Amino acid sequence: MKPVERVAALYLAGGLRSFTEDLELHLLHGYVTSTPTLFMMGRAVDVYASDHLLRDPSVSFDHPNGWLMHAYAGDIRLAASCAPYPLEFCAYHRKGSLRIYPFKRFFLKSMN
């Protein structure tokens, strides 16, 4: 199964939006990377904003300090190289909680 298909399959369990809706929102307000070995949707955020704002891909931030990976599948070692420009942090939600790492630490961790 291709990475984009793996992410799309996660949406079949239900949620606030469909895969297509989130993809469109990230195309408009964030970044989407899709290759045969990875798929990622994300955007620049203020990692200290409320969780409600972080989970809404239509929300933009005037002074972002981190990259929020909304959905990801594939070779994690490629994640840091997908960032269009450097920011201080890299974040993602896992098991309902927000995980925040210094970008350099995430990059080094993903290389192992």
Secondary structure, 3 states (H helix, E strand, C coil): CCHHHHHHHHHCCCCCCCHHHHHHHHHHHCEEEEECCEEEEEEEECCCCCHHHHCCCCCCCCCCCEEEEEEEEECHHHCHHHCCCCCCEEEEEECCEEEEEEHHHHHHHHCC
